[in-house]
Amino acid sequence: MNLTEDGSREDVRLLTGGESRKELGSILFHLRPGERVMLLGHGTDAGLFRLEEDGEYRLYVGHTMAYALRKHPVIGIWCHADLFARKEHLHGLFSGMIVSEMKEAQEYGISCSQEDLDRENANLAERLRVLFDHDVPFQEIPSRLAEMDTARTQLTRFNYNNFYCL
């Protein structure tokens, strides 16, 4: 693995959501088959959302892009990404429901403070990065991630046990 001066990987193309859906679809369609795709953010079982200029979240990656995504191992981390992946017959590593905001913690009956949530979101992201940087096979990541949960709180057990290899 080759890293740049800022610690990022040289072999990664970063898209931030500023691309139109049409541009994103074209990018996905033209990737080499088998090239890994990572999709992160907020979403539902319908797909990944993007925050628009008007402050509203709208579907960004959905059913219309599933055909292009099926040619790639996908890392999908957003709420209920696993349900989207199952419905669209995608393969890779996907999160189920992940509590990343206080309103979600309250909705799912998870007792935690904002500080707990901020700390554990950062810990989860860092632990996933370690696993990805060490090229741990997707099928090992759910169990390895659960083993990395040192806090063993209601929040961490919920989040760390909601990753699936499909």
Secondary structure as GFF3:
##gff-version 3
##sequence-region A 1 166
A	DSSP	alpha_helix	21	30	.	.	.	ID=ss1
A	DSSP	beta_strand	37	40	.	.	.	ID=ss2
A	DSSP	beta_strand	43	44	.	.	.	ID=ss3
A	DSSP	beta_strand	47	51	.	.	.	ID=ss4
A	DSSP	beta_strand	57	61	.	.	.	ID=ss5
A	DSSP	alpha_helix	63	69	.	.	.	ID=ss6
A	DSSP	beta_strand	73	77	.	.	.	ID=ss7
A	DSSP	alpha_helix	81	88	.	.	.	ID=ss8
A	DSSP	beta_strand	91	95	.	.	.	ID=ss9
A	DSSP	alpha_helix	102	107	.	.	.	ID=ss10
A	DSSP	alpha_helix	114	133	.	.	.	ID=ss11
A	DSSP	three_ten_helix	138	140	.	.	.	ID=ss12
A	DSSP	alpha_helix	141	147	.	.	.	ID=ss13
A	DSSP	alpha_helix	154	160	.	.	.	ID=ss14
A	DSSP	beta_strand	163	165	.	.	.	ID=ss15
###
